[in-house]
């Protein structure tokens, strides 16, 4: 079931909401069980057969964590933890990576191993990582609550089940022990609904609109078309902003939905395209995944405690695994390796400057330069992230750097007649005429990219708008007024008019 669908908004959500607070008046335990069952039903709406896998994973991990917590012998606890993590990773590898590994072996060894396509269970990466974190925290003595209904909710809680955020047990499970969670709070309801509407608008009005041009260019490159410099940048930037609005929109909706029920989830985005270096970017983008990779991969590998060389290796290994986590494709591994290399270079630059850490930009001009450089590098990385194979990515990169010539859309070429004298590399139809799905013969495409850039760089982010961020520079909507209510109503109505073209969130595939 999708957040951006009529069945969810007008059937599932109101039924679950009214049922929860109605049952909470009778029994808090009954109310929490209701939410757990509703979350399982939410997952089952996609493919009921995978509910068995989800429940088996939850049962196995709950029992293993309980045994780890009760075991007093350290060696025994370590073995239990290793076995529990191995079981989780085995399931993840089988469902998500087995076809990838077999295809890679066939390509490298010129073999012909046959394996039927294995369906990828929705959200398996997220609920697997969430439970691995719980197991490790239990081993470390950081988790001591073992209420079965609360654990079921911790894993299956429908706002975060499919695409995160990746949770720590301490961020959610204790909230279901608190009485106020089971009492309707109108402030939480209003703030949560506002955040949900903002996220919905990001998805259906911005991300889905940008998707058309991004798909057109990348699909054309995948068929062997060499995009010109403008078309390549149109495709890359459209996808860059599509991905941002799609995933941050989902995260806004997840946090907003959860808050409507009185449960606070961690924030997942903090204006990542405003980052002034690549380290700053990873502190702002998909923050809960970055935290997981840091706490459960980078630090256990040694972090920065074993010298500069070991730190660089740890960074590269962590980011390569982070890339592979996103998808079973070598382009994801390349994307992770690219960001790992950028992080190593970033730290080397700081060391060369003698600071050892980031320094604030010296002035406004320096800030703009560092922001622009970081953004361009991120866009280049997204090309590999989006491309189905390296050939597609390399055609896109070649186009972005001008190796495929320049093709102008008709509407722009009408105002650029002087360009015809610039040489044989200038074409006035070129790639644009070969992309029937795109709307390059209209200024609309460029207007959407410009609008997206203005929202990303010059507007406060969602949590700043609703006052959920302590460091917010501008809080516009913490105290709702009639004007704000009307504005949200209009935005919600506009979003509903676009729900006829329901599309999945991009991170569902991960």
Secondary structure by P-SEA (a helix, b strand, c coil): cccccccccccaaaaaaaaaaaaaaccaaaaaaaaaaaaaaaaacccccaaaaaaaaaaaaaaaaaaaaacccaaaaaaaaaaaaaaaaaaaaaaccaaaaaaaaaaaacccccccbbbbccaaaaaaaaaaaaaaaaaacccccccaaaaaaacccccccccccccccccccccccccccccccaaaaaaaaaaaaaaaaacccccccaaaaaaaaaaaaaacccccaaaaaaaaaaaaaaaaaaaaaaaaaaaaaaaaaccccccccccccccccaaaaaaccaaaaaaaaaaccccccccccccaaaaaaaaaaaaaaaaaaacccaaaaaaaaaaaaaaaaaaaaaaaaccccccccccaaaaaaaaaaaaaaaaaaaaaaacccaaaaaaaaaaaaccccccccaaaaaacccccccccccccccccccccccccccaaaaaaaaaaaaaacccccccccccccccccccccccccaaaaaaaaaaaaaaaaacccccccccccc
